[in-house]
Amino acid sequence: RSPEDRVVACLASPRRGRTGSIARVLVDVSAGVRALLGHLNDLGCRDALDRVLPPLTTTDVATELAAAGVPVTQALVEWYSAWGGQAADGVLGMMDVIPGFYALALRDALAHRASRRWPAEWFPLLADGGGDFFVLASSSPVAPVLRVRYEDPEPERTSATLADFLDAIDRAFSEGVIYTSDGYLDQDDRAWRELLGVDA
């Protein structure tokens, strides 16, 4: 597939019917990924979009996770069913999906997880290429997102759920908190932290 076809596939990724509060959160994850890709498209972030991988099937996600000994959670299945992350062959900074971070492909995420002495329930979703990550912090479908820094042993809780994290990203793009500067994504750090609900 061409890069354009892969992005279209992600943007058109269907919502699977579910019921209950967890179902709503998981549908929000899929919608949040599509919104993120739409913002990147609107801003002309071609380097990022050209490296977006197509969505995985739920069976493929479950098989990869199980083979690595990772609990198969609905949140991770929903994340990788909405897109496949990104190929990590681009220029850091130019391939960002939010300022400073790109989306890990499933196998890359598994490799990072295996190479670090993290709690078993942490699973990396976004990376900066220098040792910082946003991780899903629980095997529960409704789980907090943490920012893990290379030089800081204490993680920072950034969102109560993955859906909340994606909603904050959507608002940041929509409200101009995240913007482009000289071809790179940038952000108003204070406003971004306020959207996340963490101390500025």
C-alpha positions as CSV (number, residue, x, y, z in Angstrom):
1,R,0.0,0.0,0.0
2,S,1.0,3.6,-0.6
3,P,1.4,6.0,2.4
4,E,-1.9,7.7,1.3
5,D,-3.7,4.3,1.2
6,R,-2.5,3.5,4.7
7,V,-3.7,6.8,6.1
8,V,-7.1,6.4,4.4
9,A,-7.3,2.9,5.9
10,C,-6.7,4.2,9.4
11,L,-9.1,7.1,9.0
12,A,-11.7,4.8,7.8
13,S,-11.1,2.1,10.4
14,P,-14.6,1.0,11.4
15,R,-16.0,1.2,14.9
16,R,-17.0,-2.2,16.1
17,G,-20.2,-2.3,18.1
18,R,-19.9,-2.7,21.9
19,T,-22.0,-1.9,24.9
20,G,-21.4,-0.4,28.3
21,S,-19.0,2.2,29.7
22,I,-15.8,0.2,28.7
23,A,-17.2,-0.1,25.2
24,R,-17.7,3.7,24.9
25,V,-14.1,4.2,26.1
26,L,-12.7,1.8,23.5
27,V,-14.7,3.3,20.7
28,D,-13.3,6.7,21.8
29,V,-9.8,5.3,21.4
30,S,-10.5,4.4,17.8
31,A,-12.1,7.8,17.2
32,G,-9.3,9.5,18.9
33,V,-6.7,7.9,16.7
34,R,-8.7,8.9,13.6
35,A,-9.0,12.5,14.9
36,L,-5.2,12.6,15.5
37,L,-4.5,11.5,12.0
38,G,-7.0,14.0,10.6
39,H,-5.1,16.8,12.5
40,L,-1.8,15.7,11.1
41,N,-3.3,15.6,7.6
42,D,-4.7,19.1,8.0
43,L,-1.3,20.4,9.1
44,G,0.5,18.7,6.2
45,C,2.6,16.5,8.4
46,R,3.6,14.2,5.5
47,D,6.7,12.7,7.2
48,A,4.6,11.5,10.1
49,L,1.7,10.3,7.9
50,D,4.0,8.5,5.4
51,R,5.2,6.2,8.1
52,V,1.8,5.3,9.5
53,L,1.2,1.6,9.4
54,P,-2.1,0.1,8.5
55,P,-4.4,-1.2,11.3
56,L,-3.9,-4.7,12.5
57,T,-6.6,-7.2,12.9
58,T,-7.7,-8.1,16.4
59,T,-6.4,-11.6,15.8
60,D,-3.0,-10.4,14.8
61,V,-2.8,-8.1,17.8
62,A,-3.8,-10.8,20.2
63,T,-1.4,-13.3,18.7
64,E,1.6,-10.9,18.9
65,L,0.8,-10.0,22.5
66,A,0.2,-13.6,23.6
67,A,3.4,-14.8,21.9
68,A,5.4,-12.2,23.9
69,G,3.7,-13.1,27.1
70,V,1.8,-9.8,27.3
71,P,-1.8,-9.8,28.6
72,V,-4.2,-9.3,25.7
73,T,-6.2,-6.2,26.8
74,Q,-9.0,-4.5,25.0
75,A,-7.2,-1.2,25.2
76,L,-4.2,-2.4,23.3
77,V,-6.3,-4.3,20.8
78,E,-8.3,-1.1,20.1
79,W,-5.1,1.0,19.8
80,Y,-3.5,-1.3,17.2
81,S,-6.8,-2.0,15.5
82,A,-7.1,1.8,14.8
83,W,-3.6,2.0,13.3
84,G,-0.4,0.0,13.3
85,G,1.7,2.7,14.8
86,Q,4.6,4.0,12.6
87,A,7.6,2.6,10.8
88,A,10.6,3.9,12.8
89,D,12.7,4.7,9.7
90,G,12.0,8.4,9.7
91,V,13.8,11.5,11.0
92,L,13.1,12.1,14.7
93,G,11.1,15.3,15.0
94,M,9.8,15.2,11.5
95,M,7.8,11.9,12.1
96,D,6.2,13.1,15.4
97,V,2.5,12.5,15.9
98,I,2.6,14.8,18.9
99,P,5.6,17.1,19.7
100,G,8.6,15.0,20.5
101,F,7.0,11.6,20.1
102,Y,6.2,9.1,17.4
103,A,3.9,6.0,17.6
104,L,5.5,2.7,18.1
105,A,4.6,-0.2,15.9
106,L,3.5,-3.3,17.9
107,R,6.8,-5.2,17.4
108,D,8.9,-2.2,18.2
109,A,6.8,-1.6,21.4
110,L,7.3,-5.2,22.4
111,A,11.1,-4.9,21.9
112,H,11.3,-1.8,24.0
113,R,9.2,-3.4,26.7
114,A,11.4,-6.5,26.8
115,S,14.6,-4.4,27.0
116,R,13.6,-2.4,30.0
117,R,13.1,-3.2,33.7
118,W,9.6,-1.8,33.9
119,P,6.6,-3.0,35.9
120,A,5.0,-5.9,34.0
121,E,1.8,-3.8,33.4
122,W,3.5,-1.0,31.5
123,F,3.2,-1.0,27.7
124,P,4.9,1.7,25.6
125,L,2.7,3.4,23.0
126,L,4.7,6.6,22.0
127,A,8.5,7.1,22.1
128,D,10.8,10.1,21.6
129,G,13.8,8.0,20.4
130,G,15.9,9.1,23.4
131,G,14.4,7.0,26.2
132,D,11.2,8.8,27.1
133,F,7.8,7.1,26.5
134,F,4.1,7.4,27.0
135,V,3.0,4.1,28.4
136,L,-0.3,2.4,29.1
137,A,0.0,1.6,32.8
138,S,-2.3,-1.3,33.5
139,S,-3.7,-4.5,32.1
140,S,-7.2,-3.1,32.7
141,P,-9.1,-1.8,29.6
142,V,-9.6,1.5,31.4
143,A,-6.0,2.3,32.4
144,P,-4.0,5.4,33.1
145,V,-1.3,6.8,30.7
146,L,2.1,7.7,32.2
147,R,5.0,9.6,30.9
148,V,8.2,7.8,31.7
149,R,11.4,9.7,31.4
150,Y,14.8,8.2,30.9
151,E,16.5,10.1,33.7
152,D,13.6,10.2,36.2
153,P,12.7,7.0,38.1
154,E,9.2,8.3,39.0
155,P,6.7,8.2,36.1
156,E,4.2,11.1,35.7
157,R,0.5,10.3,35.4
158,T,-0.8,12.3,32.4
159,S,-4.3,10.9,31.9
160,A,-6.8,8.6,33.6
161,T,-7.4,6.6,30.5
162,L,-6.1,6.2,27.0
163,A,-9.3,7.7,25.7
164,D,-8.8,10.8,27.9
165,F,-5.2,11.1,26.6
166,L,-6.4,11.0,23.0
167,D,-9.1,13.5,23.9
168,A,-6.5,15.9,25.3
169,I,-4.5,15.5,22.1
170,D,-7.5,16.3,20.0
171,R,-8.3,19.4,22.0
172,A,-4.7,20.5,21.8
173,F,-4.7,20.4,18.0
174,S,-8.1,22.0,17.8
175,E,-7.3,24.8,20.1
176,G,-3.9,25.6,18.7
177,V,-1.9,24.3,21.7
178,I,-0.1,21.9,19.3
179,Y,0.9,23.6,16.1
180,T,3.6,23.5,13.4
181,S,6.8,25.6,13.5
182,D,9.3,25.4,10.7
183,G,7.9,22.1,9.6
184,Y,8.0,20.5,13.1
185,L,5.2,20.0,15.6
186,D,5.5,22.2,18.6
187,Q,3.3,23.0,21.6
188,D,2.5,25.5,24.3
189,D,3.9,23.5,27.2
190,R,1.8,25.1,29.9
191,A,-1.5,24.9,28.0
192,W,-0.7,21.2,27.1
193,R,-0.2,20.3,30.7
194,E,-3.4,22.1,31.7
195,L,-5.3,20.0,29.1
196,L,-3.8,16.9,30.6
197,G,-4.7,18.0,34.0
198,V,-1.2,17.9,35.5
199,D,0.8,20.5,37.3
200,A,2.1,23.2,35.0
